[in-house]
Amino acid sequence: MSFQEKFRWVYLGVAVVTNLAYVAIVLGRAQGTPITEVSYAWPMIGAIGVTIVATIVGSILAAIAEYRAGERRFEPDERDAGIHRYGEAIGYAVFSVGILGALGLTMAEVAHFWIGNAIYLTGVLVSLISNAVKLLAYRRGF
Amino acid sequence: MVKPTKVTNAIRSLRFAHGEMTRAELADRVGVTRQTIIAIEQGRYSPSLEMAFQIARVFGVPLDDVFQYPGTEQ
């Protein structure tokens, strides 16, 4: 497994954990309170921040492990670049659908909770799906 | 999903014919990761024309001796 592929796995693992934690916190706060009145901003900022920091730390640890295993090339080659473009193209399609949904919610003047979370969900799905597509391309061929 | 390549290659046999060259060594000389060489050998990735020429140059053979595109006999 190349470092670039390992990096995708690190991100996927971190994103799944942090976003499940975010959902658990928000649902926990919604006990006995209408969900649109739940304070979601700081848990969301925390989930984004932890995802970024944990992905960076995980990538550094993965790079150290690769270096100790004898790997000396960490920059993407043409296959990595092609797989990245392919995954990003799929992610852009997901982004287009998600952002249209968020726009629709805004026009319908629903609570900020739903708009904010629709945008957040779009970002999460774009990252998860594009990275999953990239990992499939690494495994099955590209 | 992207369809797998129809391009076949003789990289594995050429490596063995050239002093049992390792995939890591070939990758190093072409400037790609070892995993990319493995993917090409296994038909999971079709390299760019430029990389194909670089691989052929490492073995000192024409491009046709490394890569083939079967099923188009005229």
Backbone of each chain as ProteinMPNN parsed JSONL, in Angstrom:
{"seq_chain_A": "MSFQEKFRWVYLGVAVVTNLAYVAIVLGRAQGTPITEVSYAWPMIGAIGVTIVATIVGSILAAIAEYRAGERRFEPDERDAGIHRYGEAIGYAVFSVGILGALGLTMAEVAHFWIGNAIYLTGVLVSLISNAVKLLAYRRGF", "coords_chain_A": {"N_chain_A": [[0.851, -1.193, 0.0], [0.666, 2.134, -0.982], [1.971, 5.29, 0.281], [0.215, 7.357, -0.318], [-2.194, 5.995, -0.639], [-2.477, 4.942, 1.894], [-2.818, 7.291, 3.305], [-5.412, 7.986, 2.526], [-6.9, 6.025, 3.812], [-6.368, 6.671, 6.471], [-7.648, 9.173, 6.641], [-10.328, 8.413, 6.126], [-10.893, 6.711, 8.299], [-10.567, 8.472, 10.493], [-12.514, 10.423, 9.857], [-14.926, 9.007, 9.957], [-15.085, 8.318, 12.683], [-15.024, 10.887, 14.001], [-17.288, 12.14, 12.93], [-19.364, 10.442, 13.648], [-19.184, 10.84, 16.365], [-19.924, 13.518, 16.485], [-22.63, 13.385, 15.638], [-23.642, 11.823, 17.726], [-23.28, 13.553, 19.923], [-24.931, 15.74, 19.237], [-27.445, 14.485, 19.037], [-27.622, 13.625, 21.634], [-27.868, 16.033, 23.011], [-30.322, 16.692, 22.162], [-32.192, 15.458, 23.647], [-35.244, 15.799, 25.072], [-35.415, 18.344, 24.118], [-36.406, 20.421, 21.401], [-35.007, 19.55, 18.263], [-34.157, 21.536, 16.54], [-33.422, 23.545, 18.199], [-31.149, 22.838, 19.357], [-27.796, 23.396, 20.361], [-25.479, 23.356, 18.036], [-23.199, 24.336, 16.902], [-20.541, 24.497, 18.15], [-19.93, 21.719, 18.658], [-19.829, 20.963, 15.937], [-17.755, 22.574, 14.897], [-15.751, 21.561, 16.5], [-15.684, 18.871, 15.602], [-14.822, 19.226, 12.97], [-12.328, 20.436, 13.425], [-10.981, 18.456, 14.955], [-10.954, 16.406, 13.092], [-9.26, 17.463, 11.102], [-6.817, 17.862, 12.554], [-6.334, 15.261, 13.586], [-6.109, 13.821, 11.215], [-3.81, 14.933, 10.114], [-1.904, 14.255, 12.093], [-2.171, 11.451, 12.046], [-1.344, 10.951, 9.421], [1.314, 11.755, 9.535], [2.318, 9.85, 11.323], [1.833, 7.564, 9.796], [3.535, 8.068, 7.666], [6.012, 7.977, 8.946], [6.028, 5.29, 9.693], [6.061, 4.112, 7.152], [8.513, 5.05, 6.2], [10.28, 3.798, 7.924], [9.833, 1.264, 7.061], [11.2, 1.215, 4.753], [10.34, 2.718, 2.602], [10.854, 5.359, 0.345], [9.679, 7.181, -1.249], [7.278, 9.613, -1.238], [5.756, 11.509, -2.457], [2.971, 12.052, -4.721], [2.62, 9.952, -7.633], [2.029, 9.609, -11.23], [-0.12, 7.837, -11.362], [-1.298, 8.061, -8.809], [-2.076, 10.747, -9.017], [-3.943, 10.607, -11.11], [-5.904, 8.951, -9.981], [-6.647, 10.571, -7.879], [-7.812, 12.752, -9.255], [-9.989, 11.459, -10.43], [-11.492, 10.637, -8.178], [-12.071, 13.146, -7.083], [-13.701, 14.205, -9.067], [-16.006, 12.651, -8.867], [-16.67, 13.386, -6.285], [-17.283, 16.064, -6.71], [-19.697, 15.902, -8.071], [-21.335, 14.908, -6.052], [-21.162, 17.056, -4.313], [-22.479, 19.034, -5.81], [-25.154, 18.157, -5.83], [-25.689, 18.127, -3.062], [-25.297, 20.817, -2.293], [-27.255, 22.072, -3.718], [-29.461, 21.048, -2.427], [-29.11, 22.244, 0.095], [-29.418, 24.874, -0.646], [-32.067, 24.848, -1.427], [-33.268, 24.364, 1.064], [-32.626, 26.747, 2.322], [-34.058, 28.597, 0.771], [-36.576, 27.754, 1.426], [-36.71, 28.694, 3.901], [-36.186, 27.284, 6.297], [-35.256, 26.188, 9.639], [-32.078, 27.386, 10.898], [-30.545, 25.334, 11.88], [-31.054, 23.057, 10.257], [-30.159, 23.933, 7.769], [-27.445, 24.532, 8.241], [-26.532, 21.993, 9.008], [-27.118, 20.55, 6.725], [-25.315, 21.603, 4.9], [-22.96, 20.898, 6.202], [-23.231, 18.105, 6.18], [-23.096, 17.698, 3.453], [-20.413, 18.394, 2.937], [-19.134, 16.397, 4.443], [-20.054, 14.052, 3.155], [-19.019, 14.448, 0.578], [-16.258, 14.278, 1.091], [-16.066, 11.673, 2.24], [-17.156, 9.982, 0.212], [-15.584, 10.616, -2.068], [-13.061, 9.855, -1.155], [-13.525, 7.141, -0.642], [-14.059, 6.25, -3.221], [-11.575, 6.69, -4.384], [-10.037, 4.861, -2.933], [-11.201, 2.49, -3.797], [-10.467, 2.611, -6.468], [-7.698, 2.359, -6.201], [-7.609, -0.267, -5.289], [-9.092, -1.899, -7.118], [-8.329, -1.157, -9.629], [-7.385, 1.208, -12.155]], "CA_chain_A": [[0.0, 0.0, 0.0], [1.496, 3.342, -1.053], [1.67, 6.275, 1.313], [-0.976, 8.101, -0.734], [-3.358, 5.157, -0.341], [-2.575, 4.864, 3.359], [-3.357, 8.584, 3.735], [-6.875, 7.934, 2.339], [-7.443, 5.184, 4.885], [-6.283, 7.454, 7.711], [-8.721, 10.176, 6.624], [-11.632, 7.75, 6.245], [-11.041, 6.242, 9.682], [-10.753, 9.633, 11.365], [-13.784, 11.098, 9.528], [-16.04, 8.184, 10.45], [-15.14, 8.44, 14.149], [-15.374, 12.245, 14.439], [-18.657, 12.485, 12.542], [-20.263, 9.679, 14.518], [-19.159, 11.529, 17.661], [-20.738, 14.742, 16.326], [-24.048, 12.987, 15.629], [-23.995, 11.366, 19.073], [-23.363, 14.729, 20.804], [-26.118, 16.524, 18.874], [-28.639, 13.724, 19.433], [-27.633, 13.624, 23.101], [-28.37, 17.335, 23.459], [-31.711, 16.838, 21.7], [-33.103, 14.775, 24.574], [-36.132, 16.723, 25.774], [-35.355, 19.667, 23.488], [-36.583, 20.344, 19.941], [-33.666, 19.441, 17.675], [-33.749, 22.798, 15.9], [-32.928, 24.465, 19.232], [-29.9, 22.28, 19.892], [-26.589, 24.146, 20.031], [-24.666, 22.411, 17.254], [-22.037, 24.996, 16.279], [-19.241, 24.095, 18.706], [-19.629, 20.32, 18.302], [-19.465, 20.886, 14.52], [-16.403, 23.128, 14.76], [-14.852, 20.59, 17.128], [-15.538, 17.703, 14.718], [-13.977, 19.636, 11.826], [-10.969, 20.649, 13.927], [-10.37, 17.169, 15.332], [-10.712, 15.667, 11.842], [-8.056, 18.024, 10.455], [-5.618, 17.599, 13.36], [-6.086, 13.813, 13.661], [-5.648, 13.354, 9.901], [-2.403, 15.346, 9.972], [-1.089, 13.423, 12.999], [-2.201, 10.083, 11.514], [-0.53, 10.905, 8.205], [2.729, 11.813, 9.928], [2.655, 8.528, 11.885], [1.866, 6.616, 8.678], [4.748, 8.35, 6.898], [7.144, 7.463, 9.73], [5.997, 3.819, 9.576], [6.481, 3.791, 5.782], [9.95, 5.328, 6.091], [10.983, 2.72, 8.65], [9.684, 0.032, 6.267], [12.075, 1.308, 3.589], [9.769, 3.552, 1.534], [11.516, 6.656, 0.264], [8.92, 8.067, -2.136], [6.027, 9.982, -0.584], [4.958, 12.384, -3.307], [2.143, 11.27, -5.639], [3.078, 9.781, -9.021], [0.933, 9.889, -12.178], [-1.29, 7.005, -11.008], [-1.924, 8.727, -7.666], [-2.714, 11.98, -9.496], [-5.123, 10.216, -11.882], [-6.914, 8.455, -9.032], [-7.126, 11.751, -7.143], [-8.727, 13.511, -10.133], [-11.197, 10.646, -10.59], [-12.26, 10.731, -6.934], [-12.559, 14.518, -6.921], [-14.802, 14.413, -10.022], [-17.19, 12.046, -8.244], [-16.985, 14.23, -5.137], [-17.909, 17.3, -7.191], [-21.1, 15.579, -8.386], [-22.015, 14.833, -4.754], [-21.206, 18.436, -3.82], [-23.5, 19.769, -6.561], [-26.474, 17.734, -5.339], [-25.821, 18.545, -1.667], [-25.391, 22.269, -2.152], [-28.588, 22.417, -4.226], [-30.38, 20.729, -1.33], [-28.96, 23.286, 1.118], [-30.002, 26.093, -1.225], [-33.516, 24.661, -1.342], [-33.656, 24.547, 2.465], [-32.518, 28.186, 2.612], [-35.191, 29.262, 0.123], [-37.786, 27.374, 2.165], [-36.585, 29.395, 5.189], [-36.246, 26.363, 7.432], [-34.375, 26.592, 10.744], [-30.642, 27.377, 10.598], [-30.004, 24.005, 12.231], [-31.134, 22.159, 9.113], [-29.3, 24.454, 6.684], [-26.048, 24.313, 8.637], [-26.211, 20.566, 8.989], [-27.147, 20.075, 5.332], [-24.02, 21.988, 4.307], [-21.945, 20.058, 6.855], [-23.402, 16.746, 5.649], [-22.573, 17.711, 2.078], [-18.949, 18.339, 3.024], [-18.733, 15.072, 4.942], [-20.304, 13.052, 2.108], [-18.047, 14.671, -0.504], [-14.966, 13.719, 1.516], [-16.148, 10.214, 2.428], [-17.379, 9.286, -1.062], [-14.427, 10.759, -2.963], [-11.965, 9.024, -0.641], [-13.885, 5.731, -0.844], [-13.876, 5.984, -4.655], [-10.128, 6.621, -4.617], [-9.539, 3.585, -2.391], [-11.659, 1.438, -4.718], [-9.626, 2.694, -7.665], [-6.4, 1.773, -5.853], [-7.741, -1.715, -5.103], [-9.653, -2.632, -8.265], [-7.703, -0.756, -10.884], [-7.75, 2.529, -12.639]], "C_chain_A": [[0.887, 1.243, 0.0], [1.094, 4.317, 0.046], [0.393, 7.035, 0.966], [-2.25, 7.314, -0.418], [-3.582, 5.081, 1.17], [-3.192, 6.156, 3.922], [-4.885, 8.594, 3.616], [-7.532, 7.121, 3.455], [-7.445, 5.944, 6.211], [-7.435, 8.444, 7.762], [-10.082, 9.514, 6.833], [-11.898, 7.313, 7.69], [-11.343, 7.388, 10.627], [-12.132, 10.255, 11.135], [-14.982, 10.315, 10.052], [-16.195, 8.372, 11.959], [-15.615, 9.83, 14.57], [-16.823, 12.587, 14.078], [-19.696, 11.68, 13.316], [-20.334, 10.342, 15.899], [-20.02, 12.784, 17.594], [-22.224, 14.412, 16.381], [-24.495, 12.573, 17.022], [-24.172, 12.554, 20.019], [-24.64, 15.517, 20.527], [-27.395, 15.789, 19.301], [-28.761, 13.674, 20.957], [-28.214, 14.919, 23.648], [-29.849, 17.52, 23.102], [-32.699, 16.117, 22.606], [-33.951, 15.806, 25.325], [-36.135, 18.127, 25.202], [-35.645, 19.507, 21.993], [-35.221, 20.415, 19.249], [-33.211, 20.741, 17.019], [-33.228, 23.818, 16.907], [-31.615, 23.964, 19.853], [-28.727, 23.154, 19.441], [-25.603, 23.2, 19.341], [-23.338, 22.999, 16.796], [-20.698, 24.499, 16.829], [-18.93, 22.619, 18.485], [-19.2, 20.176, 16.839], [-18.05, 21.413, 14.285], [-15.381, 22.158, 15.352], [-14.61, 19.384, 16.232], [-14.639, 18.032, 13.534], [-12.524, 19.766, 12.276], [-10.265, 19.34, 14.261], [-10.062, 16.345, 14.076], [-9.418, 16.149, 11.179], [-6.799, 17.631, 11.23], [-5.293, 16.098, 13.379], [-5.608, 13.261, 12.327], [-4.182, 13.715, 9.689], [-1.507, 14.457, 10.827], [-1.014, 11.984, 12.475], [-1.335, 9.931, 10.284], [0.955, 10.931, 8.533], [3.164, 10.456, 10.482], [2.755, 7.48, 10.779], [3.134, 6.807, 7.856], [5.983, 7.816, 7.617], [7.219, 5.937, 9.603], [6.472, 3.384, 8.19], [7.991, 3.975, 5.627], [10.758, 4.221, 6.762], [10.916, 1.409, 7.885], [10.497, 0.098, 4.97], [11.547, 2.172, 2.468], [10.463, 4.915, 1.534], [10.759, 7.639, -0.622], [7.556, 8.346, -1.503], [5.152, 10.889, -1.446], [4.15, 11.541, -4.292], [2.79, 11.125, -7.009], [1.864, 9.941, -9.941], [-0.309, 9.053, -11.889], [-2.036, 7.629, -9.826], [-2.696, 9.963, -8.126], [-3.995, 11.659, -10.277], [-6.257, 9.746, -10.977], [-7.501, 9.626, -8.243], [-8.134, 12.53, -7.985], [-10.054, 12.779, -10.283], [-12.098, 10.77, -9.354], [-12.856, 12.118, -6.736], [-13.725, 14.801, -7.865], [-16.105, 13.835, -9.465], [-17.645, 12.917, -7.069], [-17.684, 15.508, -5.568], [-19.381, 17.067, -7.528], [-21.925, 15.524, -7.095], [-22.2, 16.241, -4.181], [-22.34, 19.215, -4.496], [-24.903, 19.436, -6.047], [-26.704, 18.271, -3.922], [-26.038, 20.039, -1.523], [-26.727, 22.759, -2.71], [-29.642, 22.155, -3.152], [-30.338, 21.796, -0.255], [-29.579, 24.598, 0.637], [-31.527, 26.035, -1.141], [-34.023, 24.882, 0.077], [-33.62, 26.027, 2.847], [-33.712, 28.945, 2.028], [-36.505, 28.96, 0.848], [-37.809, 28.0, 3.56], [-36.809, 28.471, 6.382], [-35.255, 26.844, 8.493], [-32.909, 26.488, 10.332], [-30.01, 26.015, 10.875], [-29.966, 23.103, 11.008], [-30.224, 22.618, 7.974], [-27.826, 24.186, 7.002], [-25.653, 22.847, 8.551], [-26.275, 19.97, 7.589], [-25.828, 20.398, 4.64], [-22.904, 21.109, 4.882], [-21.995, 18.629, 6.301], [-22.859, 16.644, 4.223], [-21.048, 17.579, 2.087], [-18.452, 16.973, 3.46], [-18.903, 14.016, 3.842], [-19.326, 13.196, 0.952], [-16.717, 14.012, -0.14], [-15.015, 12.196, 1.61], [-16.257, 9.495, 1.084], [-16.166, 9.415, -1.974], [-13.254, 9.915, -2.48], [-12.26, 7.536, -0.806], [-13.696, 5.343, -2.317], [-12.378, 5.836, -4.979], [-9.567, 5.291, -4.112], [-9.975, 2.414, -3.274], [-10.798, 1.414, -5.978], [-8.24, 2.11, -7.401], [-6.491, 0.254, -5.824], [-8.122, -2.44, -6.381], [-9.025, -2.256, -9.603], [-8.233, 0.566, -11.367], [-7.154, 2.706, -14.022]], "O_chain_A": [[1.75, 1.398, 0.864], [0.033, 4.193, 0.656], [-0.418, 7.326, 1.845], [-3.253, 7.883, 0.013], [-4.711, 5.147, 1.655], [-3.974, 6.126, 4.872], [-5.576, 9.135, 4.479], [-8.587, 7.49, 3.972], [-8.406, 5.869, 6.977], [-8.121, 8.558, 8.777], [-10.894, 9.995, 7.623], [-12.987, 7.522, 8.226], [-12.249, 7.303, 11.456], [-12.839, 10.576, 12.091], [-15.947, 10.906, 10.539], [-17.306, 8.564, 12.454], [-16.513, 9.947, 15.405], [-17.508, 13.259, 14.85], [-20.783, 12.18, 13.606], [-21.396, 10.401, 16.519], [-20.76, 13.084, 18.53], [-22.988, 15.074, 17.083], [-25.592, 12.925, 17.457], [-25.102, 12.571, 20.826], [-25.347, 15.915, 21.453], [-28.312, 16.395, 19.856], [-29.865, 13.679, 21.5], [-28.96, 14.909, 24.627], [-30.535, 18.379, 23.656], [-33.906, 16.156, 22.367], [-33.428, 16.588, 26.119], [-36.793, 19.014, 25.747], [-35.173, 18.55, 21.379], [-34.381, 21.241, 19.606], [-32.013, 21.017, 16.951], [-32.657, 24.838, 16.521], [-31.056, 24.591, 20.753], [-28.672, 23.595, 18.293], [-24.978, 22.356, 19.983], [-22.452, 22.269, 16.354], [-19.816, 24.12, 16.058], [-17.792, 22.278, 18.16], [-18.32, 19.375, 16.525], [-17.252, 20.797, 13.578], [-14.301, 21.954, 14.799], [-13.478, 18.918, 16.106], [-13.799, 17.224, 13.138], [-11.609, 19.28, 11.612], [-9.106, 19.136, 13.902], [-9.035, 15.67, 14.007], [-8.59, 15.344, 10.753], [-5.835, 17.13, 10.651], [-4.139, 15.704, 13.212], [-4.793, 12.339, 12.295], [-3.407, 12.92, 9.157], [-0.48, 13.964, 10.359], [0.055, 11.375, 12.457], [-0.667, 8.912, 10.11], [1.756, 10.234, 7.91], [4.245, 9.967, 10.156], [3.634, 6.619, 10.805], [3.74, 5.836, 7.402], [6.89, 7.27, 6.988], [8.294, 5.362, 9.431], [7.202, 2.4, 8.064], [8.662, 3.155, 5.001], [11.778, 3.77, 6.241], [11.789, 0.552, 8.015], [10.486, -0.847, 4.18], [12.236, 2.352, 1.464], [10.637, 5.539, 2.58], [11.15, 8.801, -0.736], [6.776, 7.425, -1.262], [3.954, 11.022, -1.198], [4.574, 10.447, -4.665], [3.432, 12.054, -7.498], [0.796, 10.358, -9.493], [-1.428, 9.5, -12.14], [-3.264, 7.715, -9.842], [-3.822, 10.202, -7.688], [-5.006, 12.347, -10.13], [-7.418, 10.099, -11.181], [-8.702, 9.664, -7.974], [-9.19, 12.922, -7.488], [-11.117, 13.399, -10.266], [-13.305, 10.981, -9.47], [-13.991, 12.259, -6.282], [-14.639, 15.548, -7.513], [-17.166, 14.449, -9.575], [-18.838, 13.155, -6.88], [-18.58, 15.989, -4.875], [-20.216, 17.94, -7.294], [-23.051, 16.018, -7.04], [-23.253, 16.571, -3.637], [-23.068, 19.96, -3.84], [-25.731, 20.326, -5.856], [-27.771, 18.802, -3.617], [-26.866, 20.479, -0.726], [-27.273, 23.751, -2.227], [-30.586, 22.928, -2.985], [-31.377, 22.215, 0.257], [-30.184, 25.335, 1.416], [-32.187, 27.026, -0.831], [-35.066, 25.503, 0.284], [-34.47, 26.504, 3.598], [-34.299, 29.808, 2.68], [-37.418, 29.784, 0.883], [-38.781, 27.862, 4.303], [-37.51, 28.809, 7.336], [-34.506, 27.794, 8.266], [-32.534, 25.63, 9.532], [-29.069, 25.6, 10.198], [-28.953, 22.453, 10.748], [-29.598, 21.801, 7.3], [-27.069, 23.69, 6.167], [-24.568, 22.511, 8.077], [-25.577, 19.001, 7.291], [-25.289, 19.581, 3.893], [-22.026, 20.641, 4.158], [-20.967, 18.026, 5.995], [-22.25, 15.645, 3.84], [-20.471, 16.774, 1.356], [-17.475, 16.453, 2.92], [-18.017, 13.192, 3.621], [-18.854, 12.199, 0.404], [-16.126, 13.289, -0.942], [-14.118, 11.509, 1.12], [-15.546, 8.52, 0.836], [-15.755, 8.434, -2.593], [-12.534, 9.327, -3.287], [-11.351, 6.752, -1.08], [-13.229, 4.245, -2.621], [-11.982, 4.964, -5.752], [-8.731, 4.67, -4.769], [-9.218, 1.464, -3.475], [-10.446, 0.35, -6.489], [-7.669, 1.446, -8.266], [-5.578, -0.439, -6.273], [-7.545, -3.48, -6.701], [-9.182, -2.972, -10.592], [-9.345, 0.987, -11.048], [-7.329, 3.756, -14.64]]}, "seq_chain_B": "MVKPTKVTNAIRSLRFAHGEMTRAELADRVGVTRQTIIAIEQGRYSPSLEMAFQIARVFGVPLDDVFQYPGTEQ", "coords_chain_B": {"N_chain_B": [[-17.339, 2.671, -12.05], [-13.999, 2.81, -13.291], [-13.19, 1.076, -16.269], [-11.186, -1.899, -16.388], [-7.86, -1.998, -17.792], [-7.092, -3.034, -21.198], [-4.618, -3.375, -22.015], [-1.772, -5.377, -22.145], [1.266, -6.638, -20.629], [4.852, -7.28, -20.534], [6.427, -6.938, -18.362], [7.115, -8.283, -16.014], [8.509, -10.625, -16.886], [10.553, -9.368, -18.267], [11.861, -8.063, -16.199], [12.952, -10.201, -14.816], [14.607, -11.164, -16.763], [16.492, -9.239, -16.789], [18.58, -9.434, -14.816], [17.047, -10.191, -12.6], [15.674, -7.896, -11.719], [14.327, -5.879, -9.175], [10.95, -4.863, -8.27], [10.974, -2.528, -6.84], [13.385, -1.395, -7.614], [12.95, -0.945, -10.352], [10.807, 0.837, -10.131], [12.079, 2.947, -8.881], [13.848, 3.741, -10.875], [12.121, 4.584, -12.853], [10.712, 6.491, -11.574], [8.376, 6.309, -10.027], [5.965, 4.973, -7.64], [6.463, 1.818, -5.95], [4.104, 0.452, -5.779], [2.712, 1.341, -7.992], [4.108, 0.171, -10.101], [3.519, -2.491, -9.511], [0.726, -2.427, -9.914], [0.637, -1.911, -12.675], [1.928, -4.18, -13.719], [0.075, -6.122, -12.973], [-2.059, -5.475, -14.523], [-3.843, -3.594, -13.61], [-3.564, -0.964, -13.996], [-3.122, 1.314, -16.59], [-0.333, 2.707, -17.936], [0.794, 6.113, -18.647], [1.738, 7.267, -21.935], [4.262, 8.378, -21.866], [5.361, 7.296, -19.483], [5.338, 4.641, -20.226], [7.244, 4.606, -22.295], [9.463, 5.26, -20.752], [9.711, 2.994, -19.134], [10.239, 1.051, -21.082], [12.679, 2.021, -21.955], [14.303, 1.618, -19.732], [14.635, -1.138, -19.843], [15.831, -1.312, -22.273], [14.559, -1.938, -24.675], [12.234, -2.023, -27.535], [9.028, -0.305, -27.413], [6.901, -2.02, -28.07], [7.816, -4.482, -27.223], [7.406, -4.445, -24.572], [4.782, -3.606, -23.972], [1.559, -4.726, -25.006], [-1.348, -4.756, -27.116], [-3.867, -6.617, -27.293], [-6.21, -8.399, -29.527], [-6.784, -6.866, -31.732], [-6.113, -7.696, -34.273], [-5.29, -7.406, -37.725]], "CA_chain_B": [[-15.906, 2.392, -11.872], [-13.225, 2.804, -14.526], [-12.999, -0.303, -16.725], [-9.782, -2.293, -16.368], [-7.172, -1.829, -19.058], [-6.866, -4.203, -22.061], [-3.191, -3.41, -22.326], [-1.003, -6.38, -21.404], [2.69, -6.267, -20.622], [5.836, -8.332, -20.244], [7.368, -6.331, -17.408], [7.607, -9.294, -15.059], [9.549, -11.451, -17.517], [11.692, -8.491, -18.58], [12.601, -7.817, -14.952], [13.751, -11.401, -14.52], [15.652, -11.261, -17.791], [17.484, -8.191, -16.525], [19.212, -9.65, -13.512], [16.023, -10.248, -11.548], [15.46, -6.535, -11.22], [13.166, -5.816, -8.273], [9.952, -3.828, -8.594], [11.41, -1.278, -6.197], [14.449, -0.811, -8.442], [12.317, -0.426, -11.566], [10.026, 2.013, -9.734], [13.029, 4.007, -8.609], [14.426, 4.232, -12.134], [11.072, 5.248, -13.637], [10.253, 7.641, -10.799], [7.021, 6.097, -9.518], [5.971, 4.122, -6.458], [6.501, 0.37, -6.207], [2.715, 0.005, -5.953], [2.296, 1.633, -9.366], [4.691, -0.894, -10.931], [2.715, -3.695, -9.246], [-0.573, -2.238, -10.573], [0.839, -2.053, -14.128], [2.208, -5.6, -13.97], [-1.154, -6.911, -12.769], [-3.099, -5.002, -15.437], [-4.812, -2.743, -12.926], [-3.323, 0.423, -14.378], [-2.484, 1.519, -17.891], [0.497, 3.899, -17.737], [0.822, 7.114, -19.719], [2.69, 6.945, -23.008], [5.593, 8.791, -21.408], [5.877, 6.303, -18.538], [5.56, 3.41, -20.983], [8.556, 4.755, -22.94], [10.506, 5.221, -19.708], [9.88, 1.595, -18.731], [10.919, 0.373, -22.191], [14.068, 2.496, -21.996], [15.036, 0.951, -18.65], [14.978, -2.489, -20.306], [16.56, -1.191, -23.523], [13.814, -2.643, -25.73], [11.159, -1.186, -28.091], [7.782, -0.26, -26.634], [6.103, -3.21, -28.389], [8.309, -5.642, -26.478], [6.956, -4.317, -23.182], [3.321, -3.499, -23.902], [0.797, -5.237, -26.137], [-2.773, -4.441, -27.083], [-4.404, -7.766, -28.044], [-7.586, -8.383, -30.017], [-6.965, -5.919, -32.821], [-5.378, -8.192, -35.44], [-5.876, -6.946, -38.99]], "C_chain_B": [[-15.223, 2.355, -13.233], [-12.988, 1.367, -14.965], [-11.511, -0.65, -16.735], [-9.155, -2.223, -17.758], [-7.082, -3.125, -19.852], [-5.392, -4.348, -22.415], [-2.522, -4.5, -21.485], [0.478, -5.995, -21.46], [3.57, -7.438, -20.227], [6.847, -7.842, -19.225], [7.966, -7.377, -16.475], [8.745, -10.125, -15.67], [10.774, -10.607, -17.873], [12.522, -8.189, -17.333], [13.506, -8.997, -14.644], [14.877, -11.575, -15.521], [16.75, -10.22, -17.602], [17.994, -8.3, -15.097], [18.248, -9.669, -12.35], [15.843, -8.892, -10.869], [14.211, -6.517, -10.324], [12.188, -4.734, -8.745], [10.373, -2.481, -8.018], [12.467, -0.584, -7.055], [13.869, -0.206, -9.72], [11.542, 0.858, -11.249], [10.939, 3.209, -9.517], [13.571, 4.609, -9.903], [13.406, 4.964, -12.987], [10.55, 6.491, -12.905], [8.812, 7.542, -10.353], [7.108, 5.238, -8.266], [6.003, 2.645, -6.879], [5.083, -0.152, -6.46], [2.21, 0.276, -7.367], [2.863, 0.589, -10.324], [3.887, -2.184, -10.749], [1.379, -3.599, -9.978], [-0.447, -2.404, -12.09], [1.058, -3.526, -14.475], [0.942, -6.453, -13.909], [-2.308, -6.447, -13.648], [-4.168, -4.173, -14.774], [-4.619, -1.272, -13.25], [-2.604, 0.469, -15.714], [-1.659, 2.796, -17.82], [0.364, 4.891, -18.889], [1.852, 6.685, -20.762], [4.115, 7.274, -22.564], [6.184, 7.762, -20.437], [6.171, 4.984, -19.243], [6.927, 3.462, -21.682], [9.683, 4.679, -21.92], [10.778, 3.788, -19.271], [10.646, 0.831, -19.819], [12.393, 0.768, -22.242], [14.906, 1.847, -20.911], [15.506, -0.425, -19.108], [15.746, -2.465, -21.628], [15.892, -1.928, -24.669], [12.756, -1.697, -26.317], [9.884, -1.297, -27.259], [6.939, -1.518, -26.827], [6.55, -4.449, -27.629], [7.832, -5.604, -25.022], [5.433, -4.362, -23.092], [2.665, -4.026, -25.19], [-0.677, -4.848, -25.965], [-3.493, -5.496, -27.916], [-5.828, -7.54, -28.549], [-7.84, -7.393, -31.115], [-6.185, -6.373, -34.057], [-6.078, -7.794, -36.722], [-5.637, -7.956, -40.099]], "O_chain_B": [[-15.817, 1.912, -14.216], [-12.627, 0.522, -14.146], [-10.673, 0.195, -17.051], [-9.841, -2.372, -18.769], [-7.004, -4.203, -19.264], [-4.982, -5.327, -23.038], [-2.686, -4.54, -20.265], [0.879, -5.133, -22.242], [3.112, -8.436, -19.671], [7.996, -8.283, -19.224], [9.162, -7.36, -16.184], [9.798, -10.304, -15.059], [11.905, -11.087, -17.789], [13.745, -8.075, -17.409], [14.665, -8.831, -14.264], [15.956, -12.065, -15.188], [17.82, -10.326, -18.203], [17.855, -7.382, -14.29], [18.575, -9.225, -11.25], [15.858, -8.766, -9.645], [13.173, -7.075, -10.68], [12.542, -3.829, -9.501], [10.158, -1.433, -8.628], [12.459, 0.637, -7.21], [14.24, 0.897, -10.122], [11.608, 1.835, -11.994], [10.624, 4.331, -9.911], [13.733, 5.824, -10.016], [13.761, 5.857, -13.756], [10.021, 7.415, -13.523], [8.099, 8.544, -10.298], [8.196, 4.82, -7.872], [5.626, 2.284, -7.994], [4.882, -1.075, -7.25], [1.377, -0.468, -7.884], [2.179, 0.168, -11.256], [3.608, -2.887, -11.721], [0.94, -4.57, -10.595], [-1.335, -2.977, -12.721], [0.449, -4.051, -15.407], [0.767, -7.384, -14.695], [-3.418, -6.967, -13.535], [-5.277, -4.05, -15.295], [-5.412, -0.428, -12.831], [-1.62, -0.235, -15.94], [-2.228, 3.876, -17.659], [-0.12, 4.547, -19.967], [2.719, 5.851, -20.498], [5.054, 6.533, -22.856], [7.355, 7.398, -20.547], [7.13, 4.291, -18.905], [7.675, 2.484, -21.665], [10.735, 4.101, -22.192], [11.929, 3.405, -19.061], [11.569, 0.07, -19.529], [13.252, -0.062, -22.541], [16.081, 1.553, -21.126], [16.626, -0.839, -18.808], [16.259, -3.498, -22.058], [16.569, -2.48, -25.537], [12.41, -0.692, -25.695], [9.692, -2.252, -26.507], [6.338, -2.024, -25.879], [5.758, -5.366, -27.413], [7.857, -6.621, -24.329], [4.867, -5.061, -22.251], [3.153, -3.8, -26.297], [-1.173, -4.644, -24.857], [-3.708, -5.299, -29.112], [-6.546, -6.651, -28.093], [-8.995, -7.094, -31.417], [-5.659, -5.546, -34.802], [-7.305, -7.834, -36.808], [-6.059, -7.738, -41.234]]}, "name": "protein", "num_of_chains": 2, "seq": "MSFQEKFRWVYLGVAVVTNLAYVAIVLGRAQGTPITEVSYAWPMIGAIGVTIVATIVGSILAAIAEYRAGERRFEPDERDAGIHRYGEAIGYAVFSVGILGALGLTMAEVAHFWIGNAIYLTGVLVSLISNAVKLLAYRRGFMVKPTKVTNAIRSLRFAHGEMTRAELADRVGVTRQTIIAIEQGRYSPSLEMAFQIARVFGVPLDDVFQYPGTEQ"}
